């Protein structure tokens, strides 16, 4: 099913490319856009994961540089029956995470340092299990290619704005065609959000809870991440809004609404769905003052069990020795 979704997504993006090309340069422009879309699709399939990781300045870690985090991901991957993915850290105070890669054999998971610093080990395990669920469900190819193509569509719209006026002789609709092509860019992210079904987040939540064995820990993590995301600016995400749908919680500042164009389902709905796995209602999980999603307000950043550094410490000095997570 996901392969069919991916094929439909690529076809839709290609048609959009061709439509913009036609508006800019008639049939000739449409053919150029088609070739450009074809090349972009091929490039995205093989390289989009590296491109997205580079956008966020993610650096790869291993059992030497981040032993606790790396071993946690390895244990969760083993539980899920997945190959060991590449593991990355992003130097960003906003707690968040995403997965990427064209298939489970070429997958990568990335977490921000804010995620490790602000969440407990059980909660971090729930988040990473959610990302591994996306890998297992083969959502990552669709999400990563979509992000790359949306950026390319925006670039084409910008090209129409700056250079379209010099090509009116080849443009069958003249200035109107240029204006239509230019308006594609601001709505590229919305097209992406509509193309990516938000139901996949519920599916990844459920499977992630099964992998880590603790739906409540993942529910707690979602509440904390949502509460922090609106107050901590992720500059890389703000510069690349078409990648927002890849994260476990929308990283864009102020994007709380659960509207038609939202990249993610409502956080409380996700929490309620997770808690229903335990036969509980979502209303009893969060303190009344926290709301949906909870707001951290002026609370100082909470230092998680990894400490204040960017790489999780190891050895006897760990502050979470008495709170081992589900990975060991």
N, C-alpha and C positions, 0 to 999 in steps of 0.2 A: 504493500500500500504506500509506504513512504517513497519507494522508487517512482511510483506513478505520480505522487505529489511533486516530487522533484522535477520530473519531466514536464509536468504541467506548468510549474513555476518557471522553468527555463524557457518554455515556449512563450509564456506570457511576457516575460522580460524581453525576449527577442522581438516579439511583436511590438512592444513599446519602443524599443530602439528603432525599429524600422519606421514606425509612425512618426517619431521625431525627425528621423532622417528625411522622410517624405516632405514634412512641413518645412524643412530647411532647404532642401535641394531637389525636390521632385523625385522622379524615378531614380536618377543617378544618386541622389542623396540617400534614398532608401536602400539601394544596393550597397553603398559604402557602409551605411549603418548596419546592414545585415552581416557584412564581413567583419565589422568591428565587434558586433554582438557575438558572432561565432568564435572569434578569437578570445573575447572576454570570458565566454563560457568555458572554453578549454583551459584558459589560464586559471580561472576560479576553481575549477575542479581539482587541479593539481597544486595550486599555490595559495588559495584563499586563506587557509589556516595560518600559514606563515605571515601573510599580509596582516591579518587581524591581530595576531600576537605582536607584530612589530608596531602596529598602531598604538598599542597600550604599553610599549616598552617592557614587555614581559621578559623575564630572564629564567632560563631553565634551571631547576634545582635537582639534586639527587640525594642519595642516602648519606652523602658526606656533608653537603651544604645545608640540608634541611631534613635531618634523619627522621624526626617524629612525623612531620607532615608527609614525607615521602612514603614512609612505612604504613601510615594510615591509608593513603590512597592505594597502595599495593594490596593491603588486606581487603579493602572494599572491592577492588577489582577482582580479586580472587573469589570473593563471595558471590559476585555477579557473574562469574565465569567469563570474564573479559581479559584480553591481553593487557599487560601493564601499559597505561598511556604515558606520554611524556608529561611531566609536571612542571608548572610555571608559577612564579610569583610576580605580582604587579605591585610596585611601590605606590600605593594609594591608600589614604586613610578611610575611604568609603568601603564598608564591608560589602563584598560582592564576589561573584565567581561566574565563570562560563566554561563551556566545553567547545571544542572545535575539532575538525578533521573529517576527511571524506569517508572513513569507515573505521570500525573498531581497531583494525590493525595499524591505523595511522592517526590515532586520536591523541588529543592533548587536553588537559584540564588546567585551568588557571584560576588562582585565587588572589585577592588583594591582601596586602599586609594588614589592612584594617579588619578583614575577616578573621585573621588569626589572632589579632590583638583584642578584639571586642567580644568574641564568642567563646564558649566553653568547648572542650574537645568533643563532647557528644554533639553539640550543635554544628561544629565544623564538619564532623563526620556525616551528619545528615545532609549538609549542603553539598559535599563532594559526592555523596551517594546519588543525590539528585542529578548532578552533572554526569555521572557515569550512567545513569538511566537514560539520559539523552543520547549518550554514545551507543548504548545497547539498543535503543529504539531507532537508531540511525537518523536522528533528527539533526545531527551536527552538520551533515553535508548541506541540507536544505538551508539551515540558518546561516552558515558561513557563506555559501554562494550568494544567498539573497543579500547579505550585507555588502558584498563586493559589487554586485551588479547595481544595487541601489546607489552606491557611491558613483559608479560609472554613469548612471542615468543623470544624476545631479550634475556631473561634469559636463555632460552633453547639453543639459539645459543652460549651464553657464556659458558654454560655447555659443549657443544660440543668442544669448543676451549680448555678448561682446562682439560677435562677428556676423551675426545673422543679417544685420542691416546692410552689409556689403554684398549680399547674395540674393537680393530681391528678384533679380532677373531669373534665377533658377528656382525660386520659391513659388509654387503654384498659388499660394494664398497670400503672398505678399506680407505686409506688416502683421496681419492677423495671424498668419502661420507662425511668424517669429514669436509673437506674444504667447501663443498657445504652447509652443515648444519651450519657451522660457518658464512658463508656469508649471511645467512638468517637474522641474527640480524641487520646488518647495514641497510638493506632494509625493516625492519619491519614497520618503520614509513611510507615509501613510499607505502607499501601495504595498510596501513590504509588510507592514503590520497586518493588512488585510489578507495578504497571501499566506502568511504564517498563521496557522490555526492556533488559537490560544488554548485549545483543549489539550495540546501536547504538554503544557505545563502541569495540568492536573495529572496526566498520565505519568510524567516524570516524577511528580511528587509522590504518587502512590508507589511506583516502583522503587524510588529512592528510599522511602520508608521501609520497604521490604528488604532492601539491601542492607541498610544500617541496622534494621531491627528495632527502630525507635521512632514511631511517627511523631511523638510529642517533642522530641529533640529537634526534628526538622521544622515542626510548627513554631517552636520557640525561636529558631534561627530566622525564619521568615519574618516574624514579628520584629525582631531586633534589626534586621537588615532594612526592612521597610521604614522603620522609625528613624533610622540613621540616614538613609539615602536622600531624604528630602532636605537634610541639613548639612550634608557634606558634598561639596561640588566635585564631580569627577570630570576634570577638564578634558581628558582624552575622549570621554563619551560625549561631552557637549560638542566637541569638534567633529565627531563622527556619529551623529544621531542614528544613522541607519544600522548601527551595530547594537542598538539598545536591546533589541529583542533577544540577543544571545545570552544576556545575563539572567541570573535567577530572579532578581528584582530589577525593575526599570531603574537604570543608573542616572537618568536625566533629572535634574533638579526641578521640583514642582510638578512632576508628571504623575499625580496621584489618581486622576480620574479613571474609572473603569468604563470608558466609553467605547464606541465602535472602533475607534482608531487606536485604542490603548494597546501597548505591546504585551501586557501581562493581565491575567485575570486579577480581580480584586483580592488583596492579600487575606482579608478575613475569610473570604469564601474558600481560599486554599487551606487556611488553618482549620476551618470547620470540616472540610473534606478529610484532612489528615486525622483529626480527632475522632471522626466518625469510625475510623479504623479500630479505635479502642472502645467504641460504643459510647462515647461521650459527646456532649454538645460543646460547640465552640465558645459559648458565652461564659463558661466558667474558667476558661483558660487564662484570659488576660485580665488584669486588674481594671476596674471600671474607668479609671482616669486615663488609661492608655489609649482607648479608642481603637479605630480601625483605619489605617494601621497605627500602631502605637507611636507616639511622638516623644523623642528624647529631650526636646526642648533645650534648656540650658544646662542639662546634666553634662558633666565632664566626660570625655571619652573613657569608657570602661576598659581597663587593661585586662586582656584575656590571659589564659594560663600560659601562653607562649612568652609573656613578658612584653616589654616595650620595643624590642628589636624587630627588624624586618624579617629575620629568619628564626624559626622556632628553635629554642635552645634544647639541649639534651643533657642527660646526666643527672646526678643526684640533686642538682639545684632546681629541677623542675618544680613549679608550684602546684602541679596538678597530680602529684603522685597518688593522692588519695581518691582521684576521680578519673580512673581509667575509662576511656571511651569504649565503644563496642568493637574497636579494631584490635584490642589486645588487653 
